[in-house]
């Protein structure tokens, strides 16, 4: 697997996605902002029930997964990267010095596509726990 940092265009794309989500949330009041902290998880849960997220719009769900990934990355000190393997390239979060990866954008999309009911708090706790175990074992977490 090839891992590389985000390039300038990808960073700008993530920033644009965050700005879109923040603007969407401000419609509900100025206190609704994402901070990349675990306090964001209930807000992300609420977004799952709103349009365009509730209808399963893949692009919107990837934005939500990106925000979820921001929280996990901030919690564990991970960074966004591009991971490429024989199946293609995907955005991932990675430990800064170990080969520990997760694909939060895909996590949300795949669960919604499968018809799963997502509890963002439980997902956050399970992903953080799995990644902490992977850090200890220096393996790759592939919950996608």
C-alpha positions, 0 to 999 in steps of 0.5 A, spaced: 500 500 500 502 506 498 501 512 502 502 519 501 500 526 504 494 530 501 496 535 496 494 542 496 488 541 491 486 535 496 487 540 502 483 545 499 477 540 497 477 538 505 477 545 507 471 546 502 467 540 505 468 543 512 466 550 510 459 547 506 458 543 513 459 549 517 454 553 513 449 548 513 449 547 520 449 555 521 442 554 518 440 551 525 443 557 529 450 560 530 452 555 536 452 549 531 459 549 529 464 543 528 470 543 532 473 536 530 472 534 538 468 528 540 462 533 542 461 533 534 458 526 535 451 528 537 451 533 531 453 528 526 448 523 529 443 529 528 445 530 520 444 523 519 436 524 519 437 530 515 437 531 508 441 530 503 444 525 508 438 521 510 436 520 503 443 516 502 446 521 497 453 519 497 457 525 496 453 528 502 455 522 506 462 522 504 462 529 507 459 527 514 464 521 514 470 526 513 467 530 519 467 524 523 474 522 521 476 529 523 474 527 530 477 521 530 483 524 527 484 529 532 482 524 538 488 520 536 493 525 533 492 522 526 492 525 519 489 525 513 492 521 507 491 518 500 492 510 501 493 507 494 492 499 493 490 495 487 483 497 488 484 504 487 485 510 492 481 513 498 482 518 503 484 515 510 486 517 517 493 515 519 497 515 525 503 519 524 509 514 525 505 507 524 502 504 519 495 504 522 489 506 517 482 507 517 477 510 512 472 514 515 469 517 509 467 510 507 465 507 513 459 512 513 457 511 506 458 503 506 453 502 513 448 507 510 448 503 503 447 496 507 441 499 511 445 499 517 442 504 523 448 508 525 449 510 532 455 515 531 457 515 539 458 507 538 461 507 532 466 513 534 468 509 541 469 502 537 473 506 531 477 509 537 478 503 541 480 499 534 485 504 532 488 504 539 489 496 539 492 497 532 497 502 534 499 497 540 500 492 535 502 496 529 497 493 524 492 496 519 485 497 521 481 496 515 474 497 518 471 500 511 
